[in-house]
Amino acid sequence: MNTITIPKTKYMHLLKRQERVEAELDFIKKMVLADDEKFIQPSILKRWERISHDMDNGKGLFFDSVVEMRNWIKKLHNN
């Protein structure tokens, strides 16, 4: 396992960004699941569960901008 050194401020920024992404993903899941799950394609639901599992295990996503993150979130239901 390789170790890298980053400034504490950058690390804290990454943690906050990860929390925001997870919060938005949780919000989307709640909104979608508030509707009837039978309208969600099984392949999409499986993909969401995989993304959630990866995030629970510490795998994060990195976005260069808020717009890029929002576009990724919007595409979650299309892929």
C-alpha positions as CSV (number, residue, x, y, z in Angstrom):
1,M,0.0,0.0,0.0
2,N,1.4,3.4,-1.0
3,T,1.0,6.4,1.2
4,I,0.8,10.0,-0.1
5,T,1.0,13.2,1.8
6,I,-1.5,16.0,1.2
7,P,-2.1,19.2,3.2
8,K,-4.7,18.9,5.9
9,T,-6.8,21.6,4.3
10,K,-7.0,19.7,1.1
11,Y,-7.8,16.5,3.0
12,M,-10.6,18.3,4.9
13,H,-11.9,19.7,1.6
14,L,-12.0,16.2,0.1
15,L,-13.9,14.8,3.1
16,K,-16.5,17.6,2.9
17,R,-16.9,17.1,-0.8
18,Q,-17.4,13.3,-0.3
19,E,-20.0,14.1,2.4
20,R,-21.9,16.3,0.0
21,V,-21.9,13.7,-2.8
22,E,-23.1,11.0,-0.4
23,A,-25.8,13.3,1.0
24,E,-27.1,14.1,-2.6
25,L,-27.0,10.4,-3.5
26,D,-29.0,9.6,-0.3
27,F,-31.5,12.3,-1.2
28,I,-31.9,11.0,-4.7
29,K,-32.4,7.4,-3.4
30,K,-35.0,8.6,-0.9
31,M,-36.9,10.5,-3.6
32,V,-36.8,7.6,-6.1
33,L,-37.7,5.0,-3.5
34,A,-40.6,7.2,-2.3
35,D,-42.1,6.4,-5.7
36,D,-42.9,2.9,-6.5
37,E,-39.8,0.7,-6.9
38,K,-41.6,-1.4,-9.5
39,F,-41.0,1.3,-12.1
40,I,-37.2,1.2,-11.6
41,Q,-35.4,-1.1,-14.0
42,P,-33.5,-3.8,-12.1
43,S,-30.3,-3.0,-13.9
44,I,-30.5,0.6,-12.7
45,L,-31.3,-0.4,-9.1
46,K,-28.4,-2.8,-9.2
47,R,-26.0,0.0,-10.4
48,W,-27.2,2.3,-7.6
49,E,-26.6,-0.4,-5.0
50,R,-23.1,-1.0,-6.4
51,I,-22.3,2.7,-6.2
52,S,-23.7,2.8,-2.7
53,H,-21.6,-0.2,-1.7
54,D,-18.5,1.3,-3.2
55,M,-19.0,4.5,-1.3
56,D,-19.6,2.6,1.9
57,N,-16.2,0.9,1.3
58,G,-14.4,4.2,0.9
59,K,-14.3,4.4,-2.9
60,G,-15.0,8.0,-3.8
61,L,-15.6,9.9,-7.0
62,F,-13.9,13.1,-7.9
63,F,-15.4,15.9,-9.9
64,D,-13.7,18.9,-11.3
65,S,-16.8,21.1,-10.8
66,V,-20.3,21.1,-9.3
67,V,-21.8,21.0,-12.8
68,E,-19.9,17.8,-13.6
69,M,-21.2,16.2,-10.3
70,R,-24.8,17.2,-11.1
71,N,-24.5,15.8,-14.6
72,W,-23.3,12.5,-13.1
73,I,-26.2,12.5,-10.7
74,K,-28.7,13.2,-13.4
75,K,-27.3,10.3,-15.5
76,L,-27.7,7.8,-12.7
77,H,-31.2,6.9,-13.9
78,N,-30.3,6.7,-17.6
79,N,-27.4,4.2,-17.5
